[in-house]
């Protein structure tokens, strides 16, 4: 493993561990078994492990930016600054919008709520990716 790949892999492995530590203990009707950000962190870890040598600098940078956003959010959960209750409620609201066929509104709602809770505005791509992951878990 190259030094850069190993360095990035170690950082992403730390992120996956943080995600595991901050997952809700018991899923209920409003949460997923694995939260979408945990799935994203794991996917990035596997991508770096399997495809790092084929990645462009832009792809590597995108992974780093996405990982930083997840890290910042999960650290707030870990430090008790954010409670998972709002995340669970948000996921339930998004699922209801998806069931009504309002995917675009779900993306807008996700971005607005994340900004309100974290102070960061997710990009349209991040909003779409999050809503798409929920759609996938719903089988839609």
C-alpha positions as CSV (number, residue, x, y, z in Angstrom):
1,X,0.0,0.0,0.0
2,X,1.4,3.4,-0.9
3,X,2.0,6.0,1.8
4,X,-0.8,8.2,0.5
5,X,-3.3,5.4,0.2
6,X,-2.4,4.0,3.6
7,X,-2.7,7.5,5.2
8,X,-6.2,8.0,3.6
9,X,-7.3,4.5,4.5
10,X,-6.3,5.1,8.1
11,X,-8.3,8.3,8.2
12,X,-11.4,6.8,6.7
13,X,-11.1,3.8,9.0
14,X,-11.2,6.3,11.9
15,X,-14.3,7.8,10.4
16,X,-16.0,4.4,10.1
17,X,-15.2,3.7,13.8
18,X,-16.7,7.1,14.7
19,X,-19.8,6.3,12.7
20,X,-20.1,2.9,14.5
21,X,-19.7,4.6,17.9
22,X,-22.4,7.2,17.1
23,X,-25.0,4.9,15.5
24,X,-28.3,4.9,17.3
25,X,-28.3,1.9,19.7
26,X,-31.7,0.5,18.7
27,X,-33.4,1.3,15.4
28,X,-37.0,2.1,15.6
29,X,-39.7,2.7,13.0
30,X,-38.2,6.1,12.1
31,X,-34.5,5.0,11.7
32,X,-32.5,2.7,9.5
33,X,-30.5,-0.2,10.8
34,X,-27.4,1.6,9.4
35,X,-27.6,5.4,9.0
36,X,-26.8,6.7,5.5
37,X,-23.6,8.5,6.6
38,X,-22.3,5.2,8.0
39,X,-22.9,3.5,4.7
40,X,-21.2,6.4,2.9
41,X,-18.1,6.2,5.2
42,X,-17.8,2.4,4.7
43,X,-18.2,2.8,0.9
44,X,-15.4,5.4,0.8
45,X,-13.2,3.1,2.9
46,X,-13.7,0.2,0.5
47,X,-13.3,2.4,-2.5
48,X,-9.9,3.7,-1.3
49,X,-8.8,0.1,-0.4
50,X,-9.9,-1.3,-3.8
51,X,-9.6,1.5,-6.3
52,X,-7.2,4.2,-4.9
53,X,-4.6,3.6,-7.6
54,X,-7.2,4.1,-10.3
55,X,-8.7,7.3,-8.8
56,X,-8.0,10.7,-10.2
57,X,-6.9,13.5,-7.9
58,X,-10.4,15.0,-8.2
59,X,-12.0,11.7,-7.0
60,X,-9.7,11.5,-4.1
61,X,-10.4,15.2,-3.2
62,X,-14.2,14.5,-3.4
63,X,-13.8,11.6,-0.9
64,X,-11.8,13.8,1.4
65,X,-14.5,16.6,1.3
66,X,-17.3,14.2,1.9
67,X,-15.5,12.4,4.7
68,X,-14.8,15.8,6.4
69,X,-18.5,16.6,6.3
70,X,-19.5,13.3,7.8
71,X,-16.7,13.6,10.4
72,X,-17.8,17.1,11.5
73,X,-21.4,15.9,11.9
74,X,-20.6,12.7,13.7
75,X,-18.2,14.5,16.1
76,X,-21.1,16.7,17.1
77,X,-23.2,13.6,17.7
78,X,-20.3,12.0,19.7
79,X,-19.8,15.2,21.8
80,X,-23.6,15.4,22.5
81,X,-24.0,18.7,20.6
82,X,-26.6,17.0,18.3
83,X,-29.1,14.3,19.3
84,X,-30.0,11.5,16.9
85,X,-33.7,12.3,17.5
86,X,-33.7,15.1,14.9
87,X,-31.9,12.9,12.4
88,X,-34.5,10.1,12.9
89,X,-37.3,12.6,12.5
90,X,-35.7,14.0,9.4
91,X,-35.4,10.6,7.8
92,X,-39.0,9.9,8.6
93,X,-40.0,13.2,7.0
94,X,-37.9,12.4,3.9
95,X,-39.5,8.9,3.6
96,X,-43.0,10.4,3.7
97,X,-42.0,12.9,0.9
98,X,-40.5,10.1,-1.1
99,X,-43.7,8.0,-0.8
100,X,-45.7,11.0,-2.0
101,X,-43.4,11.2,-5.1
102,X,-41.9,14.5,-3.9
103,X,-38.2,13.6,-4.3
104,X,-37.1,17.1,-5.2
105,X,-38.9,18.5,-2.2
106,X,-37.2,15.8,0.0
107,X,-33.8,17.0,-1.3
108,X,-34.6,20.6,-0.5
109,X,-36.0,19.7,2.9
110,X,-32.8,17.7,3.7
111,X,-30.6,20.6,2.8
112,X,-32.6,23.1,4.8
113,X,-32.7,20.9,7.9
114,X,-29.0,20.0,7.8
115,X,-28.2,23.7,7.5
116,X,-30.4,24.5,10.4
117,X,-28.9,21.8,12.7
118,X,-25.3,21.9,11.7
119,X,-24.7,25.3,10.1
120,X,-23.4,23.6,6.9
121,X,-25.3,23.6,3.7
122,X,-25.0,20.3,1.8
123,X,-24.6,20.6,-1.9
124,X,-27.4,19.5,-4.2
125,X,-25.4,16.4,-5.0
126,X,-25.1,15.5,-1.3
127,X,-28.8,16.1,-0.8
128,X,-29.7,13.9,-3.8
129,X,-27.2,11.2,-2.7
130,X,-28.7,11.1,0.8
131,X,-32.3,11.0,-0.5
132,X,-31.3,8.3,-3.0
133,X,-29.8,6.2,-0.2
134,X,-33.1,6.4,1.7
135,X,-35.0,5.6,-1.4
136,X,-32.8,2.5,-1.9
137,X,-33.4,1.3,1.7
138,X,-37.2,1.8,1.1
139,X,-37.0,-0.2,-2.1
140,X,-38.2,2.8,-4.2
